[in-house]
Amino acid sequence: MSGLHANPDDNGATTPRRTFGPAVSADSFKALFRGHPGGVAVITAPGEDGPVALTASSVSSVSVDPPLLIFSVSAQSSAAAVLTDARTIVVHLLDADDLDVARLGASSGVDRFADRDAWTTLATGEPVYHGVRAWARCVVVSRMDAGGSTVIAAQAIQANIQRDVEPGHTTNALVYHNREWHRLGAHSLLA
């Protein structure tokens, strides 16, 4: 049975949240996705107090025409306020050579932009890490509240590929699985 329940927001106002009856527990839901690997990306945006970065395994392509991608941002992330309000962002698509950037974006309580030699600012203002496999500058086209997260849809308007991946070839892909970083390559190829 579905119903509407009120959720208080940061200002104390309530907004309806639709429920659809009993749901799996948070622990069960985490266990479901612990065994579901995801590619690794770092998302950056300029902020009033400096740039922000977030490591995400939720990035997914949605469409090639127009070139759309989606990702989610937890409200608990220190980058959430900037990313959910950003007009433009940069999505860095990482491989195993970029593990340090992935770890940096996933670290709490650190200045992700302290090493000024590791990144630059595009002419349009967005921060970009040097030497990553690929990145796309995107304009945000849609946002959707989803539980304790925001799902963001963005259109790629500029792209840079440092290390291309040829169709049919094994790669040096960086994957997050069961709370660990993994490298995909010839050793992980299944017939």
JOHU-V181198 format. One record per helix or strand of 3 or more residues. SS is the DSSP state (hx for helix, st for strand). FROM is the first residue (numbers start at 0). LEN is the number of residues. If there is no record, write none. Layout:
SS & FROM & LEN
SS & FROM & LEN
This chain:
st & 2 & 6
st & 13 & 6
hx & 25 & 9
st & 40 & 5
st & 51 & 5
st & 59 & 5
st & 66 & 8
hx & 79 & 6
st & 87 & 6
hx & 95 & 11
hx & 115 & 3
st & 118 & 3
st & 126 & 3
st & 133 & 13
st & 148 & 13
st & 172 & 5
st & 179 & 4
hx & 185 & 3
